[in-house]
Amino acid sequence: MNPPVRVLRDVSLQTRNTFGVSARATLLAEVNDAAHLPELLAGPAFRGTSPLVIGGGSNLLFVNNPQDPLLALTGGKVELLREENGTAVLRADAGTAWHVLVMKSLALGLSGLENLALIPGSAGAAPIQNIGAYGVEVREFIACVEAFEPGTGQWHRMDRDRCAFGYRDSVFKQQSGRFIVTAVEFALPRQFNARLGYAGIGAQLTTMGISDPTAAEVAEAVIAIRRSKLPDPAVIGNAGSFFKNPVVTSTVADALLASHPAMPSFAAGADADRKLSAAWLIDACGWKGHRQGDAGVSAGHALVLVNHGTASGQQLLDLARQIADSVHARFGVALEPEPRVVGAHW
């Protein structure tokens, strides 16, 4: 049985980030039981520090060694808390692997998370980033987030409104370091409402010979699409989509579409803003498959930066900046990274 807390010193982080870049932490604590967080953070090793919380390492780019201690929440308990009026509340420890959680929810006959299958990372990271894919954002199904606030020693249960979710954003990201997400509760319906409008899902289901899919079959289609488009971090280092899809005003979008009618654009929430495809913008600038030493862009998806072997975090960041500069020069659109850049400013 894993101990509730394990403190490690001078730790290599190369296998703890999916880019596989070399970095070291002077101090790292693995916490299997979040109830021990107050005691750990009040102890001499962590007192007065602002630990960097890492999950699966799939949303991090280490440009330099982190200066702060690191904290890894490793608890992976998933439990069905209650069910009422066809909606079940499923609670997951922050350390639960996200894809494991999705498949567990489907095995329980629940729906809602199927379009988010195979996203790397942990359940605790999901609300921080407000992860999304194939027309679904995780905020739609979050009932509350449990979090610890080291600065005050308080525990919080934060409902959806208090989480202040936005596109790849939340209060946890806006106030980085203030909260440590320890668990998430999801409100998931029994009745399946298929979300098939995103390009590719319908075609994949047709290829699979399925016309009236179940939630599990939609997840199977999403998994097949992701595996065909996105490189496996176990094979080549990457952090999935490196850039957010930029959101612009409808005026800017219309002007760009007049010059580039093939450019994809989508409604961005309830307002009049438009979301553009970062992948299309990057591909249009000729970056897909580009390589500078061991830092490169995936040949299969322009949104994915890859580490072909021994690229440093600085080399990957330099490449990302060059890509963003070229997109801004050609289209006047600013790109922002999805992963957290550690040891440098974007």
C-alpha positions in Angstrom: 0.0 0.0 0.0 1.3 3.4 -0.9 2.3 5.7 2.0 0.1 8.8 2.3 3.1 11.1 1.7 6.5 10.5 0.2 9.1 13.3 0.0 11.9 13.0 -2.7 15.0 15.2 -3.2 17.0 16.0 -6.3 14.5 14.3 -8.6 14.7 13.9 -12.4 11.6 15.2 -14.1 12.3 13.8 -17.5 9.8 10.9 -17.1 7.3 13.2 -15.3 6.6 15.4 -18.3 5.2 14.1 -21.6 7.6 16.3 -23.6 10.4 14.2 -22.1 12.6 17.3 -21.6 15.4 17.1 -19.0 14.8 19.0 -15.8 15.3 18.4 -12.0 13.4 19.3 -8.9 15.2 19.9 -5.6 12.2 18.7 -3.7 9.1 16.7 -4.7 6.3 15.3 -2.5 4.0 12.6 -3.7 0.7 12.8 -1.8 -1.6 9.8 -2.0 -4.0 11.1 0.6 -4.9 14.8 0.2 -6.0 15.0 3.9 -2.2 15.1 4.7 -1.7 18.3 2.7 -2.0 20.8 5.6 0.6 18.8 7.6 3.0 18.5 4.7 2.8 22.2 3.7 3.2 23.4 7.3 6.3 21.2 7.7 9.9 22.6 7.5 10.5 21.5 3.9 7.5 23.2 2.4 6.6 26.0 4.8 6.5 29.4 3.1 6.8 27.9 -0.4 4.4 27.9 -3.3 4.6 24.3 -4.6 4.1 23.6 -8.3 1.5 20.9 -8.6 2.1 18.4 -11.4 -0.3 15.8 -12.6 0.5 13.6 -15.5 2.9 16.2 -16.8 1.0 16.5 -20.0 0.4 20.2 -19.7 3.9 21.4 -18.8 7.0 22.7 -20.6 10.1 22.8 -18.3 12.3 25.5 -19.8 14.5 25.6 -16.7 14.6 23.7 -13.4 11.6 24.7 -11.3 12.6 27.0 -8.4 9.7 25.9 -6.2 9.1 22.5 -4.7 6.9 20.2 -6.6 3.7 18.4 -5.5 2.2 15.3 -7.1 -1.2 14.2 -6.0 -1.3 10.4 -6.7 -4.6 9.3 -5.2 -6.8 7.7 -7.8 -10.0 6.8 -6.1 -13.3 7.1 -8.1 -16.6 6.6 -6.4 -20.3 7.0 -7.3 -21.7 9.3 -4.6 -25.4 9.6 -5.3 -28.0 9.5 -8.1 -31.1 11.5 -8.5 -33.5 12.2 -11.4 -31.3 10.4 -13.9 -28.1 12.2 -13.0 -25.3 10.6 -11.1 -22.5 12.4 -9.2 -19.2 10.8 -9.7 -16.2 11.9 -7.5 -12.6 11.4 -8.6 -9.4 12.1 -6.7 -7.2 14.6 -8.4 -4.6 12.0 -9.2 -7.0 9.8 -11.2 -5.8 9.4 -14.8 -8.3 11.3 -16.9 -8.9 8.6 -19.5 -9.3 6.0 -16.8 -12.1 8.2 -15.3 -13.8 8.6 -18.7 -13.8 4.8 -19.2 -15.0 4.2 -15.7 -17.9 6.6 -16.2 -19.0 4.8 -19.4 -18.7 1.4 -17.7 -21.2 2.7 -15.0 -23.6 3.6 -17.8 -23.1 7.3 -17.5 -22.5 9.8 -20.4 -21.2 13.3 -21.0 -17.4 12.7 -21.0 -17.2 10.4 -24.1 -16.1 13.2 -26.4 -13.2 13.9 -24.0 -11.8 10.3 -24.2 -8.0 9.8 -24.4 -7.1 13.3 -23.3 -3.8 12.9 -21.4 -3.4 14.1 -17.8 -5.2 13.8 -14.5 -8.7 14.5 -13.2 -7.4 17.3 -11.0 -5.9 19.1 -14.0 -9.2 19.0 -16.0 -11.0 21.9 -14.3 -7.8 24.0 -14.1 -7.5 24.0 -17.9 -11.2 23.5 -18.5 -10.2 20.8 -21.0 -12.2 20.4 -24.1 -12.4 18.5 -27.3 -14.8 17.6 -30.1 -17.4 20.2 -29.1 -17.5 19.5 -25.4 -15.9 21.3 -22.4 -15.5 19.6 -19.1 -17.1 22.5 -17.2 -20.5 21.4 -18.6 -20.3 18.3 -16.3 -18.5 19.6 -13.2 -20.7 19.8 -10.1 -18.0 21.0 -7.8 -14.2 21.1 -7.3 -12.6 20.3 -3.9 -9.5 22.4 -3.2 -7.1 23.3 -0.5 -5.9 26.8 -0.1 -2.3 26.8 1.5 -2.3 30.5 2.2 -5.2 30.3 4.6 -5.3 26.6 5.5 -8.9 26.4 4.3 -10.6 23.6 2.4 -13.1 24.7 -0.3 -16.0 23.1 -2.2 -16.4 25.3 -5.3 -19.4 25.1 -7.5 -19.3 25.8 -11.2 -19.9 29.5 -10.9 -17.1 30.0 -8.4 -14.7 28.1 -10.6 -15.1 31.0 -13.2 -14.7 28.7 -16.2 -13.7 30.2 -19.6 -12.1 28.9 -22.7 -9.2 26.8 -21.4 -9.4 28.9 -18.3 -10.6 28.9 -14.7 -10.1 30.6 -11.4 -7.5 28.0 -10.6 -5.5 29.2 -13.7 -6.2 32.9 -13.1 -5.0 32.7 -9.5 -2.3 30.2 -10.1 -0.8 28.9 -6.8 -3.7 29.9 -4.6 -5.6 26.6 -4.7 -4.6 23.0 -4.9 -7.3 20.9 -6.6 -7.7 17.7 -4.6 -10.9 16.1 -6.1 -13.6 16.8 -8.7 -17.3 15.9 -8.6 -19.0 15.3 -12.0 -22.8 15.4 -12.6 -23.3 12.9 -15.4 -26.6 11.9 -17.0 -27.8 8.4 -17.6 -29.7 9.4 -20.7 -27.2 9.8 -23.6 -27.3 13.0 -25.7 -25.0 12.4 -28.6 -22.7 15.4 -29.6 -21.7 14.5 -33.1 -21.4 17.9 -34.7 -17.7 18.2 -34.5 -16.0 17.3 -37.8 -14.8 13.7 -38.1 -16.9 12.0 -35.5 -19.8 11.2 -37.8 -17.5 10.0 -40.5 -15.6 7.8 -38.1 -18.9 6.3 -36.8 -19.9 5.6 -40.4 -16.6 3.9 -41.0 -17.3 1.8 -37.9 -20.7 0.9 -39.4 -22.6 2.6 -36.5 -25.6 4.8 -37.2 -27.2 5.1 -33.8 -24.2 5.2 -31.4 -24.0 4.7 -27.7 -21.8 6.9 -25.5 -19.2 4.1 -25.4 -19.2 4.0 -29.2 -18.7 7.7 -29.5 -15.8 7.4 -27.1 -14.4 4.6 -29.4 -14.7 6.9 -32.4 -13.0 9.8 -30.6 -10.2 7.5 -29.5 -9.7 6.3 -33.1 -9.6 9.9 -34.4 -7.1 11.1 -31.7 -4.8 8.1 -32.4 -4.9 8.8 -36.1 -4.1 12.5 -35.7 -2.1 13.0 -32.5 1.3 11.4 -31.8 1.6 9.1 -28.7 3.7 10.7 -26.0 5.1 7.3 -25.2 6.5 7.2 -28.7 7.5 10.8 -29.3 7.5 13.6 -26.6 4.7 16.1 -26.9 2.0 17.8 -24.8 -0.9 17.5 -27.2 -2.2 20.8 -28.6 0.4 23.4 -27.8 -1.6 26.5 -28.8 -5.1 27.6 -27.8 -7.5 28.3 -30.7 -7.5 32.1 -30.8 -10.8 34.0 -30.1 -11.3 37.2 -32.2 -14.1 39.6 -32.7 -16.6 38.9 -35.5 -15.2 42.0 -37.4 -11.7 40.5 -37.4 -13.0 37.1 -38.3 -15.0 38.5 -41.3 -12.0 40.4 -42.6 -9.8 37.3 -42.4 -12.5 35.2 -44.1 -12.8 37.7 -46.9 -9.1 37.1 -47.7 -9.0 33.4 -46.6 -12.4 31.8 -47.3 -11.2 28.3 -46.5 -10.2 29.4 -42.9 -12.3 27.6 -40.3 -14.1 29.7 -37.7 -16.6 28.8 -35.0 -19.0 30.5 -32.7 -17.2 31.3 -29.4 -19.8 31.0 -26.7 -22.9 33.2 -26.4 -21.3 36.4 -27.6 -20.5 37.5 -31.1 -16.8 36.6 -30.9 -15.4 33.9 -33.2 -12.9 31.1 -32.5 -10.3 30.4 -35.2 -8.4 27.2 -35.8 -4.9 27.6 -34.6 -3.9 24.4 -36.5 -5.1 25.9 -39.8 -3.3 29.2 -39.2 0.0 27.4 -38.3 -0.4 25.0 -41.3 -1.0 27.9 -43.6 2.3 29.3 -42.5 4.0 26.1 -43.5 5.0 24.8 -40.1 3.5 21.3 -40.2 6.4 18.7 -40.1 9.0 21.4 -39.6 12.0 20.4 -37.5 14.8 22.4 -35.8 17.2 19.9 -34.3 15.1 17.7 -32.1 12.4 20.3 -31.6 9.7 20.1 -34.2 6.1 20.2 -35.3 4.2 17.0 -35.8 3.8 16.0 -39.5 0.3 14.8 -38.6 -1.1 17.8 -36.7 0.2 21.4 -36.9 -0.9 22.2 -33.4 1.4 19.7 -31.8 5.0 20.4 -30.9 7.2 17.3 -30.6 10.5 16.4 -29.1 12.3 14.1 -31.5 14.8 13.1 -28.8 16.9 15.5 -26.8 15.3 18.9 -27.4 15.5 21.2 -24.4 12.5 23.1 -23.1 14.2 26.3 -24.3 14.5 24.9 -27.9 10.8 24.0 -27.9 9.8 27.4 -26.5 12.0 29.1 -29.2 10.2 27.2 -31.9 6.8 28.0 -30.4 7.6 31.7 -30.4 8.8 31.6 -34.0 5.5 29.9 -35.0 3.4 32.5 -33.1 5.4 35.3 -34.6 4.8 34.1 -38.1 1.1 33.6 -37.6 0.8 37.1 -36.1 2.8 38.6 -39.0 0.6 37.0 -41.7 -2.8 37.0 -40.1 -2.5 39.6 -37.2 -3.7 37.0 -34.8 -1.9 36.3 -31.5 -1.4 32.7 -30.3 -1.1 31.6 -26.7 0.2 28.4 -25.4 -2.0 25.8 -23.7 0.8 24.2 -21.5 2.1 25.9 -18.5 5.6 27.2 -19.2 7.9 26.7 -16.2 11.1 28.7 -15.9 10.3 31.3 -18.6 7.6 33.8 -19.7 5.7 33.4 -22.9 
